[in-house]
Amino acid sequence: MVAAARQFLDALDAGQRKLATYALTDAERENWNFVPLARQGLPLQRMTAGQQALGLALLRTGLSHTGHAQAGAIMALELVLKEIENDRPPGRRDPTLYFVTIFGEPSAEKSWGWRFEGHHLSCNFTVVDGRHVFFAPSFMGTNPAVLSDELDLGLDLIASLDATQRQTAIIAAEALKEIVTTNQKRIDPLSPAGIPAARLTAAQREKLYALVKTYLRRYRPELAAENFAKIEAAGLDRICFAWAGALDRAKPTYYRLQGPTFLIEFDNFQNNANHIHSTVREFTSDFGRDLLAEHLAKAHGKD
């Protein structure tokens, strides 16, 4: 990751580098979003083909093969939307309107971060002391909807619950129109939380854990394994599953997975249930917040 970031920055001219870089402590680092809007950073659109390849190589260092394929599909769907919308307004849908932004100096020993972001895709990585890597908040969405595993496994889990379990798990008869936490910089646990894993059968719990891992497997295997270990340490039986909407993939659906340390939201409401939003958040570790704050406090104390 460090090598890829350095190679990317070394390939930029002075003007490009100015656009692409911010201080680690700059407020821009937490200014994330997933809708088509003007962003800070250097867009693929303003890079040469070689520079684009290096920017995408950096993205690959944070994602698994699965996650990288999903990211590529998300960017490619901009061309589909361009055709559907007849390119109105002009230039709004463009697979090169994805921005690379580096925060701090890429280092194997120090703290730094980076972001790859555009419509329906936000990957925020924070590296603390060159050892601890955080990937939340992150967002993946598709229009038209193509995140099929996330939808199918969620439907499979809710369908496996009996009537009594569903009374707790189903928090609304109609799907929520958007993920609740949107692009908030900080989040708290949501309520109602749904049904805890402790109230599920062994088979249902396996479906629940598989659904959680579906989101984690977007990231490098070692990062996914480390994150699941953290979830496990906090208590797998404390993970809750909440559902809103119909039990039908052709109709709007929403669900959330929530544990002591994390929140995952999935929403498929817009465009007649053909437009997915999904996000992975951590209550204290979004942007590596707690560990990075500790690191910065120690560094400041040495001044």
C-alpha positions as CSV (number, residue, x, y, z in Angstrom):
1,M,0.0,0.0,0.0
2,V,2.8,2.4,0.9
3,A,4.7,1.5,-2.3
4,A,1.6,2.0,-4.5
5,A,0.8,5.3,-2.9
6,R,4.4,6.6,-3.4
7,Q,4.5,5.4,-7.0
8,F,1.3,7.2,-7.7
9,L,2.4,10.5,-6.1
10,D,5.9,10.3,-7.8
11,A,4.1,10.1,-11.2
12,L,2.2,13.3,-10.7
13,D,3.3,16.8,-11.7
14,A,3.4,19.6,-9.1
15,G,-0.1,20.8,-9.9
16,Q,-1.6,17.3,-9.8
17,R,0.2,16.6,-6.5
18,K,-1.2,19.7,-4.9
19,L,-4.8,18.6,-5.8
20,A,-4.2,15.0,-4.6
21,T,-2.6,15.7,-1.2
22,Y,-3.8,16.9,2.2
23,A,-2.4,16.9,5.7
24,L,-3.4,13.9,7.7
25,T,-5.2,16.1,10.2
26,D,-7.1,18.1,7.5
27,A,-10.9,18.1,8.0
28,E,-11.2,17.0,4.4
29,R,-10.2,13.4,5.4
30,E,-13.6,12.9,6.9
31,N,-15.5,14.7,4.2
32,W,-16.7,11.6,2.4
33,N,-19.8,11.0,0.3
34,F,-21.3,8.6,-2.3
35,V,-23.4,10.8,-4.5
36,P,-22.3,12.5,-7.8
37,L,-20.9,15.8,-6.6
38,A,-17.7,17.9,-6.9
39,R,-14.9,16.3,-4.8
40,Q,-11.5,17.3,-3.5
41,G,-8.6,15.3,-4.8
42,L,-7.3,14.3,-8.2
43,P,-9.9,12.7,-10.5
44,L,-9.0,10.0,-13.0
45,Q,-10.3,12.4,-15.6
46,R,-7.2,14.6,-15.1
47,M,-4.7,11.9,-15.2
48,T,-2.7,10.3,-18.0
49,A,-3.4,6.6,-18.7
50,G,-0.3,5.7,-16.8
51,Q,-1.3,7.7,-13.8
52,Q,-4.8,6.2,-13.9
53,A,-3.2,2.8,-13.8
54,L,-1.2,3.7,-10.7
55,G,-4.3,5.2,-9.0
56,L,-6.2,2.0,-9.6
57,A,-3.2,0.0,-8.4
58,L,-3.5,1.8,-5.1
59,L,-7.2,0.9,-4.9
60,R,-6.3,-2.8,-5.5
61,T,-3.9,-2.8,-2.4
62,G,-6.9,-2.3,-0.1
63,L,-9.5,-4.5,-1.8
64,S,-9.8,-8.3,-2.4
65,H,-10.3,-9.7,-5.9
66,T,-14.1,-9.6,-5.1
67,G,-14.0,-6.1,-3.9
68,H,-11.9,-4.9,-6.8
69,A,-14.4,-6.5,-9.2
70,Q,-17.3,-4.8,-7.5
71,A,-15.5,-1.4,-7.6
72,G,-14.9,-1.9,-11.3
73,A,-18.5,-2.8,-11.9
74,I,-19.7,0.3,-10.0
75,M,-17.5,2.6,-12.1
76,A,-18.5,0.9,-15.3
77,L,-22.2,1.4,-14.5
78,E,-21.7,5.1,-14.9
79,L,-21.8,4.5,-18.7
80,V,-25.1,2.6,-18.3
81,L,-26.6,5.5,-16.4
82,K,-25.2,7.9,-19.0
83,E,-27.2,6.0,-21.7
84,I,-30.4,5.7,-19.5
85,E,-30.3,9.4,-18.7
86,N,-29.3,10.5,-22.2
87,D,-26.3,12.2,-20.7
88,R,-28.4,14.8,-18.9
89,P,-27.0,16.9,-17.4
90,P,-23.9,16.5,-19.7
91,G,-20.8,15.0,-18.1
92,R,-22.6,13.9,-14.8
93,R,-22.1,10.2,-15.4
94,D,-18.5,9.5,-16.1
95,P,-16.3,6.5,-15.0
96,T,-13.3,8.8,-14.8
97,L,-15.0,11.0,-12.2
98,Y,-13.4,9.0,-9.4
99,F,-10.9,10.8,-7.2
100,V,-7.7,9.7,-5.5
101,T,-6.7,11.7,-2.4
102,I,-3.7,11.1,-0.1
103,F,-3.7,12.3,3.5
104,G,-0.2,12.7,5.1
105,E,2.9,11.1,3.8
106,P,2.8,7.4,2.8
107,S,5.0,5.6,5.3
108,A,5.7,2.1,6.6
109,E,6.3,3.6,10.1
110,K,4.0,6.6,10.4
111,S,0.3,7.3,10.2
112,W,-1.3,8.4,6.9
113,G,-4.5,7.7,4.9
114,W,-6.0,7.7,1.5
115,R,-9.4,7.8,-0.3
116,F,-10.7,6.5,-3.6
117,E,-14.2,8.0,-4.2
118,G,-16.8,8.8,-6.7
119,H,-20.5,8.1,-7.3
120,H,-21.6,4.9,-5.4
121,L,-18.0,4.1,-4.3
122,S,-16.1,5.4,-1.2
123,C,-13.1,3.6,0.0
124,N,-11.4,5.3,3.0
125,F,-8.2,3.7,4.4
126,T,-6.3,4.9,7.5
127,V,-3.0,3.5,8.4
128,V,-1.9,4.1,12.0
129,D,1.8,3.8,13.0
130,G,2.4,1.8,9.8
131,R,0.8,-1.3,11.3
132,H,-3.0,-0.8,11.9
133,V,-5.2,-0.5,8.8
134,F,-8.8,0.7,9.0
135,F,-11.2,0.6,6.0
136,A,-14.3,2.3,7.4
137,P,-16.4,4.1,6.5
138,S,-16.9,2.5,3.2
139,F,-19.7,2.5,0.7
140,M,-20.7,0.5,-2.3
141,G,-23.8,1.1,-4.3
142,T,-25.1,0.0,-7.7
143,N,-27.7,1.4,-10.1
144,P,-28.9,-0.9,-11.7
145,A,-28.6,-3.2,-8.7
146,V,-25.8,-5.8,-9.1
147,L,-24.7,-6.5,-5.5
148,S,-26.6,-9.8,-5.6
149,D,-24.9,-11.7,-2.8
150,E,-25.7,-9.0,-0.3
151,L,-29.4,-9.0,-1.3
152,D,-29.8,-12.8,-1.7
153,L,-28.1,-13.7,1.6
154,G,-30.1,-11.1,3.5
155,L,-33.3,-12.5,2.0
156,D,-32.2,-16.0,2.8
157,L,-31.6,-15.0,6.5
158,I,-35.0,-13.3,7.0
159,A,-36.8,-16.1,5.3
160,S,-35.2,-18.6,7.7
161,L,-36.8,-16.9,10.8
162,D,-40.0,-18.2,12.3
163,A,-42.9,-16.0,13.0
164,T,-41.9,-15.2,16.6
165,Q,-38.3,-14.3,15.5
166,R,-39.6,-12.1,12.8
167,Q,-41.7,-10.1,15.2
168,T,-38.3,-8.9,16.7
169,A,-36.3,-8.8,13.5
170,I,-38.7,-6.9,11.3
171,I,-38.6,-3.2,12.4
172,A,-40.9,-1.8,9.7
173,A,-43.4,-3.1,7.2
174,E,-42.0,-0.8,4.5
175,A,-38.3,-0.5,3.5
176,L,-36.4,2.5,4.6
177,K,-35.8,4.9,1.7
178,E,-32.1,5.3,2.4
179,I,-29.4,4.0,4.7
180,V,-30.0,5.7,8.0
181,T,-26.4,6.9,8.7
182,T,-26.0,8.4,5.2
183,N,-22.5,10.1,5.1
184,Q,-22.4,11.1,8.7
185,K,-18.8,11.5,10.0
186,R,-19.6,9.8,13.3
187,I,-22.3,7.3,14.1
188,D,-24.0,5.7,17.2
189,P,-25.8,2.4,17.4
190,L,-29.2,2.4,15.7
191,S,-32.5,1.5,17.4
192,P,-34.5,-0.8,17.1
193,A,-31.5,-3.1,16.6
194,G,-33.5,-6.2,15.6
195,I,-33.0,-9.8,16.7
196,P,-29.7,-10.8,18.4
197,A,-27.7,-13.8,17.2
198,A,-28.2,-15.3,20.6
199,R,-31.9,-15.8,19.7
200,L,-31.2,-17.6,16.4
201,T,-30.7,-21.3,15.8
202,A,-27.2,-22.6,15.0
203,A,-28.1,-22.7,11.3
204,Q,-29.5,-19.2,11.3
205,R,-26.4,-17.9,13.1
206,E,-24.2,-19.3,10.4
207,K,-26.3,-17.4,7.8
208,L,-25.9,-14.3,9.8
209,Y,-22.1,-14.6,10.1
210,A,-21.9,-15.4,6.4
211,L,-23.7,-12.2,5.6
212,V,-21.3,-10.2,7.7
213,K,-18.4,-11.8,6.0
214,T,-19.9,-11.0,2.6
215,Y,-19.2,-7.3,3.4
216,L,-15.8,-7.9,4.9
217,R,-14.6,-9.9,1.9
218,R,-14.6,-6.8,-0.1
219,Y,-11.3,-6.0,1.5
220,R,-7.9,-7.7,1.5
221,P,-8.2,-11.2,3.2
222,E,-5.9,-10.3,6.1
223,L,-7.9,-7.1,6.8
224,A,-11.2,-9.0,6.6
225,A,-9.9,-11.7,9.0
226,E,-8.5,-9.1,11.4
227,N,-11.8,-7.2,11.4
228,F,-13.9,-10.3,11.9
229,A,-11.7,-11.3,14.8
230,K,-12.4,-7.9,16.4
231,I,-16.2,-8.5,15.9
232,E,-15.8,-12.0,17.4
233,A,-14.0,-10.7,20.4
234,A,-16.8,-8.2,21.0
235,G,-19.3,-11.1,21.0
236,L,-20.8,-12.8,18.0
237,D,-24.0,-13.5,19.9
238,R,-24.5,-9.8,20.3
239,I,-24.7,-9.1,16.6
240,C,-28.3,-8.1,15.7
241,F,-30.2,-8.4,12.4
242,A,-33.0,-6.0,11.6
243,W,-35.2,-6.0,8.5
244,A,-37.6,-3.5,6.9
245,G,-39.8,-4.1,3.9
246,A,-41.1,-7.0,1.9
247,L,-39.6,-10.5,1.9
248,D,-39.3,-10.4,-1.9
249,R,-36.3,-9.4,-4.0
250,A,-38.5,-7.6,-6.5
251,K,-39.7,-5.2,-3.8
252,P,-37.9,-2.5,-1.7
253,T,-35.9,-4.0,1.1
254,Y,-33.6,-2.7,3.9
255,Y,-31.6,-4.5,6.6
256,R,-28.9,-3.7,9.1
257,L,-26.3,-5.8,10.8
258,Q,-25.2,-4.3,14.1
259,G,-22.7,-5.4,16.7
260,P,-20.9,-3.7,19.6
261,T,-18.2,-2.4,17.3
262,F,-19.8,-2.1,13.8
263,L,-22.8,-1.3,11.7
264,I,-23.6,-2.5,8.2
265,E,-26.6,-1.1,6.3
266,F,-28.2,-2.3,3.1
267,D,-30.9,-0.5,1.2
268,N,-32.6,-1.3,-2.1
269,F,-35.5,1.2,-2.4
270,Q,-34.9,3.5,-5.3
271,N,-35.7,2.9,-8.9
272,N,-38.4,0.3,-8.1
273,A,-36.0,-1.8,-5.9
274,N,-33.2,-1.7,-8.5
275,H,-30.8,0.7,-6.9
276,I,-28.6,-0.6,-4.0
277,H,-26.8,1.4,-1.3
278,S,-24.6,-0.4,1.3
279,T,-22.2,0.8,3.9
280,V,-19.8,-0.5,6.5
281,R,-19.2,1.6,9.6
282,E,-17.4,1.3,12.9
283,F,-18.5,3.1,16.0
284,T,-15.1,4.1,17.3
285,S,-12.8,3.2,14.5
286,D,-14.2,5.0,11.4
287,F,-11.1,6.8,9.9
288,G,-9.1,4.9,12.6
289,R,-10.4,7.6,14.9
290,D,-9.6,6.3,18.4
291,L,-6.2,4.8,17.7
292,L,-5.2,7.7,15.5
293,A,-6.2,10.2,18.2
294,E,-4.0,8.3,20.7
295,H,-1.1,8.4,18.2
296,L,-1.5,12.1,17.5
297,A,-1.7,12.9,21.2
298,K,1.6,11.0,21.9
299,A,3.3,12.7,18.9
300,H,2.2,16.1,20.1
301,G,3.5,15.3,23.6
302,K,6.9,14.8,22.1
303,D,7.1,18.3,20.6
